[in-house]
């Protein structure tokens, strides 16, 4: 079911968005709380202890004005005493998503 969940898109209803095609006028779609929450949920399905930093989310437009590409910084802290010693080494790994803008919310799709 994990693979099915990654392939299946999730429709997120944005709070207070009743006007079609104006969902993105409040700011970057990739930083909408519901979109960040869904990206975090999909990432944690693979690695439960990973952390998404909402401040390090970038957005890139596509040829289709109803689609944007998001890139998030997934913070990982691998703990391997033989390689890193007593403390885990934090690192940021880029992870891509595609977000479709709908009149009733957003569809978030993991690009991995």
N, C-alpha and C positions, 0 to 999 in steps of 0.2 A: 504494500500500500504506500510505502514511502516514495517509490518511483512514480506511482500514479498521482500522488499529491504534488510532486514536483512538476509533473507535466500538466496536470489539471490547473486551470486558472481559477483564481478566487476573485469573486466580485465583492468589492468593498463599497459599502454605502457611505458616502461622505456626509457628515452631519451638516444640515442646513443648506445643502446645494440642491435647490429646486429649479434652477434655471439651466436649460440645456446649453452645452458648449461653453459655459462660463466657469467650469470647475477649477480651471487653472489660474484664474485672475487673482486669487488670494496670495499667490506666491508660487514658488517652484513645486510642481506636482510631486517630485521625488522627496520633498521634505514634509509633505502632508502627514500628520500623525498616523492616519489609518494606513497609508502606503508604507511608512517606516515600520509600523507594527507587523504588517504582512511580510515584508522583506525579512524582518528579524525572525518571524515564525518559520519561514521557509529555510533560512540559514540554520536555525537551531534544530530543525529536523535532521540535518546532517551532522552537526557538531553542537551538542547541547551547551557546552561551556563557552562558545564564541560570543562576542559582544559586538553590537553594531553601534557605531558612534554617529548619531544623527547630524552632528555638526560637520562631519566629513563626507556627506552625501553630495554627489555632483549630478547634474542633469545635462543631457545633450538632446537637442531636438532632432527629429527625423524628417524625412520627406513628407510623411503623413502628419498633418497638424494634430491629429488625435492620438499620436504615439510619441513617447519620449523614452530615452534610454537613461537609466540610473546606474550609477556606480557607487557602491558603498565600501567603506573601510571596515572590514571584519577583523576585529582584534583577537588574535590568538595568543595564547601563552603556553607553548609546549613545555612540559616538565620532563626532562630527561637528565638525571643527575650525572650520567657518564659523559654527556656532551656539554651541559650548561652549568653544572654545579648545583648548589643548593637552591637556587632561585630560577623560576621560569623566565624565559626571554620573551618579552612581548613584541609582537610584530603585527603590522597591518597588511592584510591581504585583500586586494581588490576583488570585488564580486559584482557581476553585472545583472541587471534586471531590465525588462521592458514593461512599460506601463501604458495601457490603453485608457484614454480618457473617455468616459461615457457620461451621459446626462445624469445618470443615477449613481455615479461613483467611479471606481477605477478597477481595472483588471491587471493584476500583477503577475508577471511570468518570469521565472528564474531562467537565465540564459545558460546555465550549466547543464 
